[in-house]
Amino acid sequence: MSWHGILALWCGVFGAVALVGYGRSLAGVTKAQRTVRVTGRIERVREPRNGSSQRDGIAVVVRFRDPSTGEEFVVTNDGETGDRITTAWVGREVGVRYPPGRPHAFRFANDLQAGRRGLGWPNSAVFLIYVGLVVVAAIDWGWPWALVAVCGPLAVLTAFHLPGERQRTRGRLDTLAAATPVPGRVIAVLKTVETDEDGDLRSSRTPVVAFTTHEGAAVTAYYPSGLPDNAVLYGQDVTVHYSPTDPADFTPDLAAERRSGQGNLGCAVAALVVTGAAAVAGVVLLLSSAG
């Protein structure tokens, strides 16, 4: 079978998957659309034990109401219960989702809006169709087409999102810096030992910070990811900066948070430069070969 035959089969299979997926979404019958999504509230928070695993999240008791029956359920996050809860305080709202009529099969969700339309599979199918077209175009017309087709859209997407992401990062850091800090304490250091692909043991650690907001909420949370934590010790006192509108947005190291934000923006700018340059190089090569 020729490359064009393989491409036709590839596009046909994934095109059918995309059409079925989009059709089901328009009809409102996807699993994600039928899933019941409600908001629960944390009623109790249990302090993590120092040295325990970080995989389980912070142990909480959550109450939610089934909208179809009005019945209330009180559940915990022991075992496999969906997204891990890494920041908790009494009264915090927590997303809960479950199949219709089966509230006991609940799963916690950090974002109830994510995946509501069930478009994951059809969108993936469209992406694979595009990949197939790029591969065949590169084979038939030369590899510069791959540079243009891959790096061009990436550069456009990066350029589109970069200003907004820069503004959001600056606004968040300004909010954290403007809020009055509160004292906190490292109440546990969680550890996990895993085996990598080579069979070697690899360990990771996650400090757990506790602090009380000016509004009276006693917050227990994992140390923010992306910040250096090697020097964070069990029992250490820290100063916490948090957003007054959402205590889950906090940092015990404002300077490191600022450096991390600048580093992320720097990586985005570098990606824009590299992908843009590659796309331009592809266009130049195509024009030179055509001439």
Order of alpha helices (4+ residues) and beta strands (2+ residues): alpha-alpha-beta-beta-beta-beta-beta-beta-alpha-alpha-beta-beta-beta-beta-beta-alpha
